[in-house]
Amino acid sequence: MERVARKKERTPERKRPRKVAPATVHELRLGRRNIVVLAASGGVILFGFIALALGSTTLAPLLLVAGFLVGIPWGILAREKPRTDETGSIPGG
């Protein structure tokens, strides 16, 4: 009697959860303060372009420089201040 090589049937394996990479130090999280500053700088930039269309040669460049070189970087890089309790100490710290 001949032995017949059988293929092993694979049983469905449980799906393993994906390993998530740990948060890096350079992770970018935008809070409420960041969004408000970015929106304000967008408004300043918009007013700068409107002033430019109206022919302003001094106000428009000042608004555009303030919006692009000050407002947007500040909106991205600003960090939330740690909350303090009534005694002035940081909770949990």
Secondary structure, DSSP 4 states (H G I P E B T S, - for coil): ------PPPPPPPPPPPPPPPPPPTT-----HHHHHHHHHHHHHHHHHHHHHHTT-SSHHHHHHHIIIIIIHHHHHH--PPPP--TTSPPTT-
